[in-house]
């Protein structure tokens, strides 16, 4: 079942009672589950997720429910804390997890996982994103000041990000020597630099280390598809690049000047979390 519904309180009433009255096709249990998973929004400025079933509403207040039974039943691998620096933390986002939720809920999002890890005692600010199908390192800020400091670093391109990808085919020597792709995306200049990590001759696939110089949407995926070597397992770009293990794209390292200490720091994904096959000699 999938539905979208807006309900308005005609008088003072608890949130769960209002939803139950207006949506008799859903049991209170299902409605409470949807609320807990972030699928109910309380209108206002700003709009916010309403999780507590017994929240008292006043006449005129409005709730929006985006209910997708299939989505609400899904789960994904848990996020893993890599480093806690109090003002910010670095996490491993597994493939299949959203960076942040949407109107249909946030129970499979990194931002919600971090919030729950700290029992909602810390603020959480998402600084950059990874596609749902991708995995790897993500920084989460825990104060507005730190979030602003990281935003400046990102805007100035002072956070170095390295990705690992597996692409279809063996890249020709000329392309490997060139070591970069400059296809314009969305009518804007883009630059992706890469180097060969290893070649799987049997599978006719190549593992590459990638430095993302600019940051257009799906830049790595689009660039290598345009080059004729799409990322394996990419459901959106490229042809004949299906892979049962999923999208072979992973953020494996981050380096920047820590806004807290002013000293250079770097974080590298632990070997156990790297994509299978990446470390073969």
PyMOL commands that set and color helices and strands:
alter all, ss='L'
color gray80, all
select helices_A, chain A and resi 15-22+28-36+69-73+110-117+144-155+173-178+219-226+271-273
alter helices_A, ss='H'
color red, helices_A
select strands_A, chain A and resi 2-8+13-14+40-42+48-49+56-57+62-68+80-84+88-93+125-126+135-141+160-168+180-181+192-200+205-212+249-257+264-268
alter strands_A, ss='S'
color yellow, strands_A
deselect
rebuild
show_as cartoon
